Amino acid sequence: MEAATAAEKRLRLRGAYAHYDEKGDVLYIHMGDHEARDSMEIEDGVVVDLDEDKNPVGLTIINLRQKIRTAKPQP
């Protein structure tokens, strides 16, 4: 249990919180204090959560490991 708590603390970055579901291979990132009111898929398996003013407040990446394996390196 202590390891999980330590990992959560490392994932908190300047108002952002990330959680990776290893079994489902899904990365969730929530930014700031606003609540998501809507969402939009900007790429296959990449969803942006939006607040009431349409500002991004979260990001979900589905099949993260697969996306990393098939991604082209950036120059």
MIVEX-679902 format. One record per atom (N, C-alpha, C): x, y, z; residue in one letter. Coordinates in steps of 0.1 Angstrom, whole numbers, padded with zeros to 4 digits, always signed. Each point is the difference from the previous one (the first is absolute). Layout:
XYZa;...
//
This chain:
+0008-0012+0000m;-0008+0012+0000m;+0009+0013+0000m;+0011-0001+0007e;+0008+0012+0001e;+0006+0003-0014e;+0004-0011-0007a;+0005+0002-0014a;-0010+0007-0009a;-0012-0003+0001a;-0011+0006-0008a;-0001+0015+0003a;+0000+0003+0013t;-0001+0014+0005t;+0012+0008-0005t;+0012-0006+0001a;+0012+0007-0005a;-0001+0002-0015a;-0005-0009-0008a;-0001+0001-0014a;-0010+0011-0003a;-0011+0001+0007e;-0010+0010-0003e;+0006+0014+0003e;+0009+0001+0010k;+0006+0013+0003k;+0009+0004-0011k;+0008-0009-0006r;+0009+0003-0011r;-0008+0004-0012r;-0012-0004-0002l;-0008+0003-0012l;-0007+0014+0001l;+0000+0006+0011r;-0007+0013+0002r;+0010+0011-0005r;-0003+0006-0011l;+0008+0010-0006l;-0007+0013-0002l;+0003+0010+0008r;-0005+0013-0002r;-0015+0001-0003r;-0008-0006+0009g;-0014+0000-0002g;-0006-0011-0009g;+0009-0008-0005a;-0004-0012-0008a;+0001-0013+0007a;-0009-0009-0003y;+0001-0013+0006y;-0001-0010-0011y;+0008-0010+0000a;+0000-0011-0010a;-0002-0013+0007a;-0007-0009-0007h;-0003-0013+0005h;+0001-0010-0012h;+0008-0010+0001y;+0002-0010-0010y;-0007-0013+0004y;-0010-0005-0008d;-0007-0012+0003d;+0008-0011-0008d;+0009-0007+0006e;+0008-0010-0007e;-0008-0011-0006e;-0010-0005+0007k;-0008-0011-0006k;-0007+0005-0013k;-0006+0012+0001g;-0007+0005-0012g;+0008+0007-0010g;+0013+0003+0004d;+0009+0007-0008d;-0005+0014-0004d;-0004+0007+0010v;-0006+0013-0002v;+0007+0010+0009v;+0004+0011-0005l;+0006+0011+0007l;-0010+0011+0002l;-0003+0004+0012y;-0009+0012+0003y;+0008+0011+0006y;-0002+0012-0006i;+0007+0012+0006i;-0011+0010+0002i;-0001+0006+0012h;-0009+0010+0004h;+0008+0013+0003h;-0004+0011-0005m;+0008+0012+0002m;-0009+0011+0006m;+0005+0006+0011g;-0007+0011+0006g;-0012-0005+0009g;-0008+0010+0004d;-0011-0003+0009d;-0014+0000-0007d;-0001+0003-0013h;-0012+0000-0006h;-0006-0014-0003h;-0013-0001-0001e;-0006-0013-0003e;-0003-0001-0015e;+0002-0012-0005a;-0003-0002-0014a;-0015+0000-0002a;-0004+0007-0011r;-0014+0001-0004r;-0002-0007-0013r;+0010-0001-0008d;-0001-0006-0013d;+0013-0006-0004d;+0001-0008-0011s;+0012-0006-0004s;+0000-0001-0015s;+0012-0001-0006m;+0001-0002-0014m;+0012-0009-0003m;-0002-0009-0010e;+0011-0008-0004e;+0008+0007-0011e;+0012+0003+0003i;+0008+0008-0010i;+0009-0009-0009i;+0001-0013+0004e;+0007-0010-0008e;-0005-0013+0005e;+0001-0011-0007d;-0005-0013+0004d;+0006-0004+0013d;-0009+0000+0010g;+0004-0004+0014g;+0006+0011+0008g;-0001+0012-0004v;+0005+0012+0007v;-0012+0009+0002v;-0004+0002+0013v;-0012+0008+0003v;+0004+0011+0009v;-0004+0012-0003v;+0002+0012+0008v;-0013+0004+0007v;+0001+0001+0013d;-0011+0005+0008d;+0000+0015+0001d;-0012+0006-0002l;-0002+0014+0000l;-0008+0005+0011l;+0003+0012+0005d;-0009+0006+0011d;-0011+0007-0007d;-0008+0008+0007e;-0012+0006-0005e;+0003+0011-0010e;+0013+0005+0001d;+0004+0011-0010d;+0008-0006-0012d;+0000-0014-0001k;+0007-0007-0010k;+0015+0001+0001k;+0005+0002+0012n;+0014-0001+0003n;+0004-0014+0004n;+0012-0005-0005p;+0004-0014+0004p;+0002-0001+0015p;-0005-0010+0006v;+0002-0003+0014v;+0004-0015+0002v;+0001-0008-0010g;+0004-0013+0001g;+0004-0007-0013g;+0007-0011+0001l;+0004-0007-0012l;-0001-0015+0003l;-0005-0008-0009t;+0000-0014+0002t;+0006-0006-0013t;+0009-0009+0003i;+0007-0008-0011i;-0003-0014+0001i;-0007-0006-0009i;-0004-0014+0000i;+0010-0008-0008i;+0004-0012+0005n;+0010-0008-0006n;+0014+0007-0001n;+0004+0005+0011l;+0012+0008+0000l;+0012-0008-0004l;+0002-0012+0005r;+0012-0008-0004r;+0000-0003-0015r;-0011-0003-0006q;+0000-0002-0014q;+0003+0013-0008q;-0005+0011+0005k;+0004+0013-0007k;+0014+0003+0001k;+0007-0003+0011i;+0014+0002+0002i;+0008-0009-0009i;-0004-0013-0001r;+0007-0009-0009r;-0001+0004-0015r;-0011+0005-0004t;-0002+0003-0014t;+0003+0015-0004t;+0004+0008+0010a;+0003+0014-0003a;+0013+0002-0007a;+0000+0010-0008k;+0013+0003-0008k;+0008+0009+0009k;+0013-0002+0002p;+0008+0009+0008p;+0000+0014-0006p;+0000+0010+0008q;+0000+0014-0004q;+0015+0004-0002q;+0003+0008-0010p;+0014+0005-0002p;+0004+0009+0011p;
//
